Amino acid sequence: MSTDHGAAPVIPSSLLPYQSYTLDPVWQTRFTYMWCAALGAFVLLNLPRTFTPASIRENLLVSWRGVGVDYTEVDYNQDAAPPRKPVAGVQTRRRTWGFIGRIMSLRLWCLPGLPLNMGQITSVAIYAVFVLVSTTYAVPLTENPNRAGFLALAQLPPVFLFASKNSPLTALLLPPGTDYTRLNYIHRWAGRLLVLCGLVHGTMWINNHLIFGLPILTQQKEGSGVAALAVLLVLVLSSLGIVRRWAYATFLVIHYLTFPAFFVTICYHTVYAIPWIFPAVALYTFDLTLRFFRWRVVASRIEAKNGMSLIHIPHAKTGWRAGQHVQLRAVFNGRAWESHPLSICCASPEISCLRAEDGTALGMMLGARACGDWSRALLEYAQLPELSQGEIDAFFQDDEETCDDCEKTGIESQATKDHDSNELPGRLTMAVLEGPYGGPTLRATDFEKVLLMAGGSGATFTLGVLDELIGRATRGERVKTREVVWVWCVRSFGAINWFAQHLQQIAARAASPSSPIRLKIRIFVTCLCDPDAVPDIHGCLVREALRPSVGRWLDGLVSGTLAAVDAEYASKEVGESDYLSSDADLEKGAAAVSDTVQGGVAVFAAGPGSLLAEAGNAVVAANLSGRARACGGVEFCGEAFKCR
């Protein structure tokens, strides 16, 4: 006879140990869903700008193929197409730029001392909330800190996605100009949060081992975990801003060595790492493959101009837009493997206003100001005149007789004797181009008025945008732009010679009958120098003053009171172009430009972070004012420049 003892006792869930290896992988998946959903929402918001005919052409048909190199001489006739009338004031922009546009402009607002604007801070905060919730929700973290380790692994895909120069995200799903440089801040903060999760996991496990007297380094799992954590700490410390600024090459070497080391050690630590390493490796492999596919080996000429190296690549003819940048590897002095991003200073030859001294197409032009180790070495190399084979042979024939002199001066010093570095024709060298990348997020031709602000070498970006805008307008393309103000702030009058010749060519095209655009060029010099060094540039005013206010120039452009803005700086004027007296040329098209803007205003700013922050805040202030809606809204595109 059997006895019924009843149901088996059920242990309350609160008394059960935490099932880390069952529950924590679920939160890895949930975290992945979170950031993918947020990214998908951002992509959907940008669909109207991403899949326009112009965006598809620029993303898929131009930039992805890389720079087009053509060794044939092609005559690009600047007057090939008859001019068309500019598009009238666009009322649709005035109607559509309402409450949503003003709210969206708040993303540009910058707080003093912060390197990120409000839009970027919001993105980082959302990502941090995803990490925090996924790491701490319903888990005894102090007793079993595995969740933090699982979340550290789950962040590997976004860390690599937002670091890749070439990815489906930047190439297919986001508007033109949204490249790795504009998304890299997410990579940095995701990497820091990854390290934070790793620290929480590692330090709490070490603490538990110390409490219970368990060994830490004698077992493979614990030892490999400590090694992986140490590699992460080395990686994040070498990525600090001060290291990147003063030892960028060291930062790159450590970066490329530590992340493979982390992959190896973490795979020894846990088998749960492998599914998250595969996506990261796939993204990096895809990136490297496209980089090599877009490499171009070209001949270039490096010209030295008052602390600026201009790199001319005449055979680069197609495959880029003005304002984009390329990664340049110049073959000189054993530095062929150093890659540096340089902005393209001109439009492609079929659009550009610029021509070489012999009248042929300029090709591609890059600019590198001598402010870092590599850029200074490049400038010194460009200042050395090339020796003929006969001069080299004669030098080595006399080498034994003049040994002492050679030790003092060397062949390079001998070559530079009696030469002015500013008058040298430049040096020929081979270079490797990779890209192009980035570019303006706005099309200047879609706005009635355009303000271009540049600080120092930031002129390499705004000069290219100006060249493309004037080039399209004078070649018969339909442009909405009526008025352009190009403002440049530099330290010395001699620096104006960097681009004096190019500005003169653009200004001459803007003053031609085929141009519907009124162009104003304003250059501000911030130090006491020789005003006799001011070059003649058509319709240009050069003044000695502190950096001009972006907000004041923007207000003048929106309200049609640029003359009043000019008058504010008139008392400090130290020089002006001799061509300024030609009122007919300077004010060409003034009657066609009304004071009331209806087709929108675009602001392009390039230079140090302080200039970009000021410009972004000025755009926010303009959009929150009553004039923004009447003028069709003010939009902003910024490009930060750093010395390397």
MOWO-V211848 format. One line per field, one symbol per residue. ss: DSSP state (H for helix, E for strand, C for the rest). psi: psi as a letter, one per 40 degrees, with the letter a starting at -180 (. if undefined). burial: # if it has 16 or more other C-alpha atoms within 10 Angstrom, else .. A space follows every 10 residues. Layout:
ss = ???
psi = ???
burial = ???
//
This chain:
ss = CCCCCCCCCC CCHHHCCCCH HHHHHHHHHH HHHHHHHHHH HHHHHCHHHH CCHHHHHHHH HHHHHCCEEC CCCCCCCCCC CCCCCCCCCC HHHHHHCCHH HHHHHHHHCE CCCCCCEHHH HHHHHHHHHH HHHHHHCCCC CCCCCHHHHH HHHHCHHHHH HCCCCCCHHH HHHCCCCCCH HHHHHHHHHH HHHHHHHHHH HHHHHHHHHH HHCCCCCCCH HHHHHHHHHH HHHHHHHCCC HHHHHHCHHH HHHHHHHHHH HHHHHHHHHC HHHHHHHHHH HHHHHHHHHH HHHCEEEEEE EEEEECCEEE EEECCEEECC CCCCEEEEEE CCCCCCCCCE EEEECCCCCC CCCCECCCCC ECCEEEEEEC CCHHHHHHHH HHCCCCCCHH HHHHHHHCCC CCHHHHHHHH HHHHHCCCCC HHHCCCEEEE EEEEEEECCC CCCHHHCCEE EEEEEHHHHH HHHHHHHHHH HHHHCCCCCC CCEEEEEEEE CCHHHHHHCH HHHHHHHHHH CCCCCCCEEE EEEEECCCCC HHHCCCCCCE EEEECCCCCH HHHHHHHHHC CHHHHHHHCH HHEEEECHHH HCHHHHCCCC CCCCCCCCCC EEEEEEECHH HHHHHHHHHH HHHHCHHHHH CCCEEEEEEE CCCC
psi = hihheaiiih hideeiihgd eddddddddd dddddddddd dddddedddd fidddddddd ecddeahhhh eihhhhhdfd iiiiiihihh ddddddgbdd ddddeeeehh iheheiiddd dddddddddd dddddehfhg dddgfddddd dddeeddddd deehdhiddd ddeiiiegad deeddddddd dddddddddd dddddddddd defiidedid dddddddddd dddddddeei dddddegddd dddddddddd dddddddddi eedddedddd dddddddddd dddeihhihi hhhhgfehhh hhgdehdiei iheiiihhhh ghfefdehhh hhiheiiide dieiiideei hdbhhihhhg eadddddddd ddehihiidd dddddddedd dfdddddddi dddddehfih deeieiihii ihhhaiibii eihdeeidih hhhihbeedd dddddddddd dddeeeihie hdhhhhhhhi diddddedfd dddddddddd eidehehhhh hhhhheihah eeehihhhfh hhihiihihd ddddddddef fddddddded deheiiided egddddfhed dehidhheei hhhhhhaidd dddddddddd dddeiddddd eeihiihihi hih.
burial = .......... .......#.# ...##.##.. ##.##..... ..#.....## #...##.##. .######.#. .......#.. ..##.##.## ..##..##.. ##..###### .....##### #..#..#..# ##.##...#. #..####### ########## #######.## #.######## ########## ########## ##.###.#.. .....#.... #########. ###.##.##. .......##. #..##..#.. .##.#####. ..#..##.## #.##.##..# #..###.### ########## ########## ########## #.......## ########## #####..... ########## .#.######. ######.... ....#..... .....#.... #...##.... #..#####.# ########## ##.####### ########## ########## ########## ########## ########## ########## #..####### ######.... #..####### #####.##.# #.######## .#..#..... ...###...# ....##.##. ..#...#### ########## ########## ####..#### ########## #.##
//
